[in-house]
């Protein structure tokens, strides 16, 4: 390597790195925003269009996008391992844009269900691609932290969507305009696509297939004319990497990886989506909102409180990022599950024992803080650590699919549990799922991702 060039593995952070980070993180922002939007729209649909909509029906509508995410995560992850990331990196926001516009113009539950599925399908592709793009372009020293920052950016989606929906609903004062909220998703998807027009293929994906000149060109376009791939381009074995489908990961030798990355993500998905999507509904069920003028003012008030609770998501992610290079990721995920279960227990005690409202809100905030400082962050970071480049797209996609399977279960069950056992049953079931996530993490994490001591810096895998 020429003395005037810099190695992409060891170079300092540049503007190009942050460009990749922002463009890839927008998928996380959009996914979190859509989940928040669904929880806001469903009460209005039930009030205006289908008052007879059962609790199971509400859950079915709400989980449509999650089913799409689950399917998209599996398919796009495997496809990107074969064809590369760039084509799907641009296609996914276009799918979300088209689906959101379709749901807006359809203006009904049927169109919303179809639109939500394909919006989720595109976002599922984002979830399997984002960490790959970031982990394969960042310098080794910053790789792990930047993958975590991308996941933390989802908090901006929760906060932004809850905030803008509260402002718009209060301004309009008319629940019949609910479908206009879908245009917020359309605008976000369009911005995401425009940010990716001048992107290039992942250099490491090209290197893994022996396409070294193309990789060198891609690095220079992304990081500057003096950037080079360095010695990784001459390592033996490049160009002979076998294609890996997600089904190949279910063999005995890799099954523990799948279970370790998948089951805790499913448990985390119950908390993030099962509680997150129906947060406005749960707030009303707990009696935390105080409006009594009618159904629509109660919905608006619950959206306001949802935005307030969501403000704790960002500090939780920030705390997790401060620890991500300093503490065992298995311990972070385990204790994150335990402490967010404790937050739910505080909320449950406040509800059952009629404690002041502030104590219930504190329980909600503790739940959000520790969920995002631990499992919500770690489940995104762990797959790139345990899967090689050859299997990373399929492995990350399969783990994300597990997560969305848990999310679907949570979203389907929360309204049913609310109807049959009230907030008591919902909170108790959530605590049990969170503790299950802690148990599986502690049990399998010791073998799959063993702790190597404070002197060993955590890293993402960069082998074949």
Secondary structure, DSSP 4 states (H G I P E B T S, - for coil): --TT-EETTTPPP-HHHHHHHHHHHHHHHHHHHHHHHHHHHHHHHHHHT-TT--HHHHHHHHTHHHHHHHHHHHHHHHHHHHH-SHHHHHHHHHHHHHHHHHHHHH-SHHHHHHHHHHHHHHHHHHHHHHHHHHHTTS-HHHHHHHHHHHHHTHHHHHHHHHHHHHHHHHHH--GGGGGGGHHHHHHHHHHHHHTTTT----HHHHHHTT-HHHHHHHHHHHH-TTEE-GGGGGSTTTT-PPP--GGGGGSHHHHHHHHHHHHHHHHHHIIIIIIHHTHHHHHHHHT-----S-HHHHHHHHHHHHHHHHHHHHHHHHHHHHHTTTS-HHHHHHHHHHHHHHHHHHHHHHHHTT--HHHHHHHHHHHHHHHHHTHHHHHHHHHHHHS-HHHHHHHHHHHHHHHHHHHHHHHHHHHHHHHHHHHHHHHHHHHHHHHHHHHHHHHHHHHHS----TTS--------
